[in-house]
């Protein structure tokens, strides 16, 4: 069964299992997501649910979104995300989706926006080798050769060059749910996940488990 939830990355820590082994985990706070809208094949051409997550001040929401939330009868939300699930008929507008939809030991995929690194050179961005660090070389962290100058007299597409690094959508697959603390809306995931602390992530059941 397909299932998904939105959450906020809190940070990383470690816990011990029953055998005393250390398990590195990422803590995600998944406050109850609320179903804001249901989309159907008859009206929209496909089945899906629109989910809202996180609180936001009223002054930061424009009038169209306020009307959208008012029609659903739910409070204003910071994030809206749509999920195509196998059976959307089991969900109703206003229904809450909590962390207990997942179980301990289940394999999941986590998606988020990676940390932005700004403008970076080829050594940091593409793991290129540097030049000799002796004083006479005058070539240390530069890009190096771009290609032949006479033929084809151009730089090919996808050449590894300096540029903007990070701040892109990333997904880490086949992570494991280590622990669920339902009363605090927390889910502990083995390993690291994309994005900075306080960043929004999407947790889905694994597609390649």
N, C-alpha and C positions, 0 to 999 in steps of 0.2 A: 504493500500500500504506500502510495506517495504521500509524504507529509513534509511540512516546512514551517519554519518559525523565524522571526526576526529577533535579534538580540544586540546587546551592547557589550563590547569587549572590555572587561575590567582589568585584566593583566594576567601574568603568569605566576605560578607558585608550584609547590610540590607537596604530594601526600604520600603516605605509606600504605601499602596493601597488607593483607593479612599475614604475608610471609616476611614483612619488614622491608620489602624492596621499595626504593624511591621511584615515584612516577611523576614526571613533569607534566603539569596540566595548565591549560588556559581556562580562566573563569569567565563565563559569559552570563550576564544578567538578562534574562528573557522575560521581562515583565509581560503580563498577559497581552497578546496581540488581539485586536478586535476586528471582526469581519465588518467591513464598511459597505461592501457591495458584492452582489452575486451576478455573474455574467452567465448567460445561457445560450445554447445553440439557437433557439428560436429567435432571440432578440439580438444577440451579438455575434452569432456564428461559431461560438466555441464556449466551453464550460471553464469557468475560473472563478476564484474568489479574490477580492481586493482586501488587503489586510493593512490596518493602521498600527503604528508602533511609536511609543514615546510621547511624552507630553510637550506642549509648546504654548507660549503665551499668545493670547488672542490677537495682539497688535501685530504679530509676525505672520498672520494668515490672511490671505486676500479674500475678497467676497465670494468668488466662485467656489473656493475650497470650503469656506464656512457653510455655504448652502449645501455642498455635497455631504458634509458631516451632519448638518442639521437634518437632512432628509433621512439619513441612516439612524439618527437619534443617538449618536455617540459623541464623546468629547473630542476636541481638536487633537490631532496627532501630528507628530513631527515627520514621520516617514509613511509613505504609502507604497505598497508592493503588491504585485499581482502574482498569484500562483495557480498553475494549471494542475489540479489534482485529479486522481482517478474517479472519485465520487464526490463531487461538490454539492450534491443534493443533501448530504448529511449536515451541511453547515447552514446557519441562518444568520441574517444581518444582526449585528449586535452580540453575536456569540464570541466568547473568549477562547483563545487557543493558548494553552499553557505548556510549560516545559515537560509535563508528564506525558506528552504525546510520544516522547522518546523513552527508551529503556536503557538501563546500564548494560554495556557490552555491545550495543548496536553500532554499526558502522555508518558514518555520516560524511557528507561533503560540506565544507564551510567556505563561503565566498565573501569577499570584502575588497575594499580599495586599499592597495598597498601604500606604505609610507612614501610620501614624496621626498625625493632627494635633490630636487633642483637640477641645474645644468651641471653635467658631469663629463669628465674626459673619458677616453676609451679604456683607460686602465681600470677605473672604478666601474664604468658602465658595462664593459664587455670583457673584463678580465684580461686585457692585452698585456703583453710583456713590455717593460720599460727598456730604454736604451742604456748603454754603459754610463755609470755615474762618475767616470773620470772627468777632469776639468776640460780636457781638450775636445771631447766629443761634441759638446753643445747640443746633444740630443738625449733627452731624459724621459719626458712623459708625453711626447708629441704623438700625433697619429701615425706618422710614417708614410710609406708609399701609398698613393691613391690608385696606382695602376699605370699602364703604359701611356706615354704622352703622344706617340704618333699613331698608334692603332690600338684600341678604337677611339682614342682622343676623347674619352669621357669617363665618368665615374659610374659604375653600375649601381642599379637599385639595390637596396638592402646592404650597402657597404656599412660596416661598423664604424660609426662616426661619433664625435661628441654630441651631446644633446640632452634633452629633458629625460630624467630618470625617475621611475616610480609613479605613484598616483594613477595606477591602472587597476582594472578589475582582475583579481586573482582568485583562484579556487584551489584549495588543498583537499585532496580526495582521500577517502578511506581512513579517516580518523576515528577514534573509538571514544564512546561516551563512558567515562570512568565513574562518575557519580552525579546524581541529580538531587538537589535540595529544593523540593517543591515549595516548602513554606517561605523560602526566600527568593524563589524564582531564579535559581542558579543552576547552571549546567556546567560540569567540569569535563573538559575535553583533553584527551591525551595529546601532547605535542603543541606546536605553535600554529597559529592561524594568521591570516593576512590582516594588515591594518594596524593603526596605532591604538593605544588605550582610549576608551570612550568612543571608538569608531563603531559604526553599525555593521553587523555581519548577518548573513543569511545561512541558516542551518537547514540542510535537507538530508533525507536518507540517501545513502551512497548509491550511485548508479552502476558502479563496477565492483560491488562487494562480492 
